[in-house]
Amino acid sequence: MWSSHEEAKASIRYRYTKSFNGFSAMLTEEEANRLAATKGVVSIFINRRHKLLITRSWDFVGLNKSAPRVHAAESDIIIGVIDSGIDPSVESLNGDNFGPPPAKWKGSCFANFTCNNKVVGAKIFPEGKKYEGDATTEDVYSPMDLAGHGTSVASIAAGNWVDNANLFGIANGTARGAVPGARIAMYKVCWRAPDNECYEADILKAMDEAIADGVDILSISLVVDDETGTFDGGLSIGTFHAMKKGILSVAGAGNDGPGLGTVRNCAPWILTVGMTNTDRQLKNTLLLGNGQKLEGEGAINVFKSPKNFAPLITSVDSSQCDFKDEECRDNAGTCYFYMDSDRTKGKILLCKIPPEAGMMRQYFKRSHQGIVGSIWFDTVPPPDLVENPYVLSESDGPQIGINRSTTNILLQYLKSNKSAVGKILQTESIIGGGVAPIVSSGSCRGPDRLGWGVLKPDVVAPGENILLAIPSYKTYLYDTFSSHNRPTFSFGTGTSFATPHVGGVAAYIKSFHPTWSPAAIKSAITTTMKVSIAEGKGMELKRSASQNIELNVDKYPYQFLEN
């Protein structure tokens, strides 16, 4: 295969030897084809790129403060998280009240990184990323979490009890994981630059290590865009070997819904998780000068509500656009071109929601032209913006998205009042009043397009607007907050955050039934779900049917058929 031993050694990135046999190496297409034809080789696949896909959610699914626990058994549970790293210093992951790791633990902590008795292990896997470039361009050669994703996932699955958890007063309550007494082991495979990338060679090596280290559950909030077949991907191979060693792998279905056949992580031995909303709503309010309140969505305004009203101005009235120019004329209403700062300074700007959600997000993350707030109007906000609103700081300015009927009320007020004023209030967290659970628009749907012959996703769990712990390290999400005012909790949406809900439930079940196999735990979750039909005017039944997890592990007698 190679002309010399030295050449072969230089080409190899990883050897997978602890839990299964294999290696990762730099090969030409010809070399790969020759190797594939060699006797004993099961499969060869390229180093594909993967992407990263709680004050209320646990109460919503039924795992409340009074839920029974087997504390000693829970303390022996180790959840392996394959993600973007971890920050053990956050309160949700503090290890001060824990004893030493269980005797079965064989893992370790990366050099010069401080683990604790809660976060018992942390390793990094950058070699696969190096195929495409330096993993540490915008990251650190350490398990420290600069992306914020891994810390959040870990806190949902097994975070400590944290009172008064909130985002600047929003959604205040007690944050906790499903198994606060359990331990966490982090395997960092995702690197911040350029877009939180995770590569198959690294993922497979992480699973090789995690299985040998002695984890009980694997939580994997990653998907690959071009998932193909049974044994030609790191995730399906690694999770298969985990299953053989008695470890259940829980993975996200992906966030590219609602199209049919979009579901990822379809291997039968994976517990695949979609996402729903909860009964907590994040409500935005525009208070008009006449006392009328208009409700909207699309952003999380963390600043305190302003004392004074500000003048309202439409994007057309504030534009210095030459309306003879077609491009200018077509985009003037979206606030995309030619804003006149003399007209907008100190005012709340009304903009039509752009046709592409990405353009709207550009405005969500910046203030411009001296405005003190933005109202996005005229159409129903795109579903992904409603389900995944941006967290805004004071430097971004308050913003709100309103639908067509609310827009008509606002325009009527503007028409009847030449001195129209308003103010956008701080986002409120409200329990009840909405329809829940509903499968989120962005959650990937079945059927399985790869021909596994199984129904996927297996289960859905809360994944919209989840309050979660974030690293104390300055991250990309909070560059606009000063160090003394940086939050310790924020909101996140995606199957990434639904996944550790189910991973945490799996760990909870295992604490009662430590000898149960992955198939038994998976069966316990999928066959005892609450089937809920959300009722609402004009609601699509297929989107409303939400199979929610049932957490009373002793309610039903279980029988399992296993090979």
N, C-alpha and C positions, 0 to 999 in steps of 0.2 A: 504494500500500500504506500509506504514511504520509502525513500531511498536510504535513510539512515535512522538509527535510534534517536539521535539528537533532533532530527527533523520531526519525528513523530511526537517526541516529548514537547517540543515547542508548539505543536499544533493543538494539543489537548488542553482544554479549559477546565473540565471537571471529570472526575471518575466517580461513578455512582456505585458504591460498594457496600454501604452499611445495611440497606434494606432491600436493594435489588441491584442487578448488574447492568452496567452500561457506561457510556462516556459521552462527553461533548467535545467536539473538535472542529477546527477549521478544515473543510474539505471542498474540493472542487466538485462540480456536478458529476464528472466522470468517476472520481474517487468514491463518491457517495453511491453511485450505481453499482460499482464493483463490490463495495462493502455490503450492499443490500443483498447481493447474490450469494454471499458467503453463508455456509451452513451454520445454523445456530443463531443467526441474526433475526430477531422478531420484527423489528421495524426501524426505519430511519425517517426522521422528519426535520424540517428546517427550524431554526431558532426563531419562531414566530413571536411577534410582539403582542402582549396582553395589555389591557387597560384596567384601571381601578374603577371599577364600577363606582334621666330619660323619663323625665318627671311624669309622663302620662302613659307611655306606650305599654309598660308592664301592667299597670292597672287595667288598661283597656283590654288586654288579652287574658286577664284573670290571674296573673301572678302578682298578687298584692303583698303588702307588708306582713300579713298574717299567714301567708302560705307556709305549710309545714316544711321543715328542712332537717336533713341528717347532717349536722354541722361537721362532724369528723370526716364523713365520706366526702362531703363537698370540698373540704380543705385538701383532700388528696387528688381532686380532679385538676388536670392540667389541659388548658385549651391552647392549642397551637394556632397562631394567627399568621398567615402568609400575606404580607402587606407591605406598607411603606415605612415601617419602623415604629418606634414607640418612645414616649417620654414618661419614664417611671416616676418623675417628680410631681406629676399632677395628682391632685387629691384623690381622684377616682382610682388611681393605681398605686397609692402609697402602701408600703409594706410594713408599717410600724406595728400593727396589731396582729401580725401573722407569725407563726412559728416557722422553723426551718422547712425547706421544701420536702415533699414526701420522699421516702427512701428509694422509690422506684425511679426517681428523676436522674437521668444520665447526661443531661445537657449542660451547657456552659454559657457564660456571658462573655461577649466580645471584649478584648483587651482595652483597657482605659475607658470602659463604659460601666456605669454603676447600675447593676440590677438590684433587686431587693427581694424580700420574701413573698411578695405578690407577683412581681415580674421576675420569674426565676431564671429565665434564659433570654438571650438576645444574640442573634447572629446576622451576618450580612452576606449577600451573594451578588457580587457585581460583575463576575466574569462574562456572563452572557450579554450583559449590557455593553461590555467593552467591544463586542463585535461591531457595534454601531457607533461607538464613541465613548468618551470618558463619562462614567456614571456620576462622578462628583463635580461636574461642571457647575451645577447649581445646587449641589447637595453636599453631604459630608460623608467621609469614609468611616461610618459609624452607624449603629442601629438607631441613632437619634432621628426622630420623625420631623422632617421639615415640611412635608406635604400636609400633615395633619390627619390623614386618612386612617392610618393604622392605629393611632392612639384612640380615635373615635370608635373604631370597630371594636377594639379591645374593651373599651369602657361600657359598650352596650352589652357585650356577652357576659362580662364578669367584673364590672366596675364596683368599687366600694360604695357604701351608703354615703351620700353627700347631701347634707341639708342645705336649703336655700340656694339650690342650683338654679341659675337663670341667665339670660342674656340681657344685661342692663335692665333687670326687673321684669322682663318678659318671660312668661311661663315658669314662674317661680314654684319650686317644689323640691322634693327629694329625688335626686338622681340615683340610679342603681342599676346594676346588671342583673341578669337572670340568676347568677350564682355568685354573689359578692364574696363568698368565702373561697372561691376557686382561684387557681394560679394561672398566669399567662406566660406563654413563651412566644417571643416574636421572631419571625424569620423575614428579614428585610430583603425583598426582591424587586421592589418598585422604587425607581429613582426619579427625582423631581424633574430633571432636565431631559428632554424639552417639554414633556407632557406626562409626567408620572408614569414612565414606561416600565414594563415588567416583561422579561423575556423567558422563554420556555426553558432554556438551559439552567437559568437561575431557579426557576420555580421547581423544576424536577430535583435539583440538588437540595433545595430547602425541604422538600418532602422526604427525600432520602434521609436527611439529618433528623427531621422531626419524628419520623417513625422510630428511628434508633434511639432518640432521646427519651422516648416514653410518654408522648402526649396521648391524651384520651380522645380528644375531639379536634378536628381540623376545621377552622373557619377561613373560607377563601372567597374574598370579595373581588374577584378578578374574572374577566372574560376575554376570549380571543375572538376577533371579528370573523376569521375564516375557519371556524371549527369544521373539521371534516369527519373522520371516522374513529373506529374503536381504539386502535393502538398506534395512532400517528400523531399524538399530542401529549405534551408533558403532563397536563392536568389529568387526563383520563388514565394515563399509565400510573402516575404517582398515586392517585386516589384509589386505583385498583389494588396496588400493593398495600396501601394503608388499610383498606377493607380486609385484605387477607390477614393482617396483623391485629384485627379487632378494633380499628379506628374508623369512626364514621366521619366522612368529609361532607361538609355543608357548603354549598357554593351558590352565588347569585345567578339569576336567570338572565340578567342584562337589562339595560335601560333604553333599548331601541324600539320599544313598542309604540303603538299597539298593533302593528301588522302581524298577520298570521305567519307562523313558522319562523319567528325571530328568536325564539328561546335558545339560550346557550347552556353549556355544561349539562349535556343530556345523557351522559353515561348512566346506566341503570343503578350503579352502586353509589352515585352522588345524590344527596338530598338537595334538590334544586329549588330555589326560593324566589318567588315573585314578591311584589310589594303592594300594600294598600295604604289608604289614609287611616287616620284615627278619628276619634270624636273631638279632638282638639282643633279648633280653627284659629288661624292667625288673621285677625281682622284689621284692615286699614280704614281710616275714616277721614273724609274731607269735610270740614266744617265750613259752611258758607256764611257770608256776612248777615244773611237773613235768618240764621239759626238752623237752617236745614242741614242734616247730616247725610252724606252720600258714602256708601260703603264700597270698598274695592279690594284688590289683591295685588300680587305681583312683586312686592318688596317687603323687607322687614326693616322698619324705621326704628332704630334703637335709641335715637335722641329723645329728650324730653319734649313734650308738645310745646310749641311756641306760644308765648303770651299774646303776641300781636298778630293781627290779620295782615295779609300782603295782597297787593293788587293781582288780579288774574289777567293774563294776556294770551291770546292764541298764537300759534306758530306763524300763521299767515300775517297777522298784524305786526309781529316782531321781525319779520323777514325783510332784508334789503335786496331781495331777489328780483331780477328782471324776468317777469313772468312770460316774456316772449321766448325765453330760453326753455326748451322742452325739458331738459334734465332738472333745471331749477324748479320749473312749474310742477313737475311730477313729484318732487321730493320736499317741497316747501312745507307741506303739512306735517311731515315726519320730523321736523327740526333737524334735518340732516345737512342742510346747506344754509349759508348766508345769514346767520343770526346777527342781528344788530344789538350789540351789547348795551348801547345807550337806551334802547327800548326795553331790554329784558332785565336790566340790573334792578335787584330788589324785588322782583316779581315772581309769581308762580306761573310757569309756562305750560300751556296746553298743547300736547303733541299727539298726532295720530300714531297709533302703534305701527311700526314699520312692518312690511310683509315678511321679513326674516327676523326670527327671534334673536339671532346673534347680534343684529344691529341694535335691538332694544337693550341688550345686555351691555353694549358699549356705553350707553347713556347711564345705565344703572350704576356703573363704576366710576363715574366722573361728574363733577359739576362743571358747568361751562357758561360763559357769557354773563356771569354775575347773577344768575337766577337763584332763588331761595327755595325752589321746589319744582317738581315736574308732575304733571298729570298726563297719563297715557290713556287715550280715549278712542271712542268711535267703534271699536270692534271688541269682541270677546277676547281677552288675553289668551295667547297660545297656551295650551294645557301644561307644557313643561315649565312655563313661567309661574303658573298658579301653583303647581306642585313643588317647584323648586325655586322659591323666591330668593332674590339676592339680599344679603345682609348689608345694610347701608350704614355708614358712619356719618357724622355731622359734615365732614368735608364733601361727601357725596350729595348731601341735601336730601330732604324728604321727597318720596315719590309714591305714587299710587296708580294702579291700573283699574280702569272702570269699563263696564260693558256698554253695549249700545243703548239700552234703555236708560241707564244712569247718565250716559252722555247727553241724551235728549233733555233730561232735567237740568243738567248743568248749562247747556247751551241756551235753554229758555231763561235761566237766571241771568246769563250774560247779556242776552238780548233785551231784557227788561230793566237792566241796571247798568248804567254807563260807568259807575264806580264799583264794579263787582270786586269783592275781596273774598279771601278764604284762607284757611290754614290746614295743613296736613298733620294729623295727630300721631302720637307714638302708637306703634302697632300693639294691639291687645291680644292676649291669649284667652280664648273662650272655650269652655268645655260644653259640649252638646250643641244643639241647634242645627247641625248639619247631618248629612246622611253618611253613615259609616258602618262597616267597612265597605269601601269600593276599591276594586282593583285599579291601580293608578294607570293613567294613560301611557306613561313611559315604560311600564313594566312589560318585558318581553312575553309574548304569547306562544303557545303551541300551535299546531302540533309539531312534534319532533320531526325535523326535515331530514335527519340523517339515517332514518330507517332502523332505529333501535327497537321500535315496537312498544314503546312505553309512553305513558302520559306524562308530560312535563309542562310547566313546573309541577313539583310534587305538592307544594304548599305555598301559601302567601302569608306575609306577616307585615307589621307596621314598618313603613319605610319613608313616609312623607313627613317632613318637618319634625324630625326627631331631635330632641335636645341631647347633645352629646359633648363629652369632654374634648378639649383641643389642647395641643401642646403649649407649654409656657414659652417655648422658643418662638421668636418672631416669625410668623409664617406668611405666605403670600396672601392669604385671605384677609389678614389684619394689618397689612403694611400701613393702612391709613390711621390706625389707632396708635397713640403714643404709648410708650412702655408702661407708664404708670396707670394707663386706662385700658389696658388690653384685657379682653374677656377671657375667662377660663372655660366657658361653655358657649356653644353656638348651635345652630340648626343645620341639619343635613338631610338630603333626600336622595333616595336611590335604592336599588336592590343591594348595594353595598351595605346598607344599614339595616335592611330587612334580614340579611343573611345572619349576622351575629345574634339577632333575636332568636332565630331557630337553632343556631349553634349553642346558644345559652340554654335553651329548652332541652336540647339533647344532653347537655352536661347535667342539667337538673335531674332528668330521668335517670341518668347513669349513677347519680349519687344515691338514688334509691335502689337501683338494680345494677350493681357494679359488674355482674357477670353477663349481662345481656350483650348480645352481638350487635354489630352495626345494623344488620337487617331487623333485629328485634326493636331497636330504638327507633329506626326509621318507620317501621310498621306502627309502633305505638303513636307516633306523631301523625302519620298520614291517615290512619284509620279511625282516629278519635277526634278529628277536627270538627269544629262547629261549622255547619253549612249555613251560611247567612245570605238571605236574599234582601238586599237593600232596596227599600221602596222609595220612589221619588218620581215626581212628575217628569215625564219624558225621558226616563232613565232607560238605558239599554240593558236588557236582562243579562246578556253575556258579559257585559262589563261590570255588572252589579253583583254577580255571583262570586262571593269571596269565601274561600274555605279557610277559616281561621283556626289557629291551633288551640287544642284543648289541653289544659295543664294539670288536671287532677289525675295523677299517675296511678291512683289506687281505685278509681271509679269503675273501671271495666276489667273483667277477667281477660287476660291476653292468651292467645294461642298462636303459635308461629309455625310455619312450615319452612324448613331450611334444608339445604343440601348438606 
